[in-house]
C-alpha cells in the first residue's frame, strides 16, 4: 500500500470514529447513519453497530461476505442492510 493510500485509509477511519453523520439513498428515500463501533474497523471486521435514522442497528458479515441484520427488535429491509454494509465497506476500504 502506498503512503498516500495509508494516509487516506487512516484519515477515513478517524472521520468515522468521530461520529460523522453519513447519508445513503435507498429506494428514493434518504437515510442518515452513524458508525458507533467502539473497536477499530478494518478488513477483518465482521460486526458493525450503526445508528440508522436514530435507531440502533447491528450488522453481521455472513460467510458469503454479504451483510445481514443482527437479531434485534426492529427489522429493516434486507436490501437496505446490504446497501449499508457496502457503503461502510467502501468508505473504510474493508
Secondary structure, 3 states (H helix, E strand, C coil): CCHHHHHHHHHHHHHHHCCCCEEEEECCEEEEEEECCCCCCCCCCCEEEEEECCEEEEEEECCCCCEEECCCCCCCCHHHHHHHHHHHHHHHCC
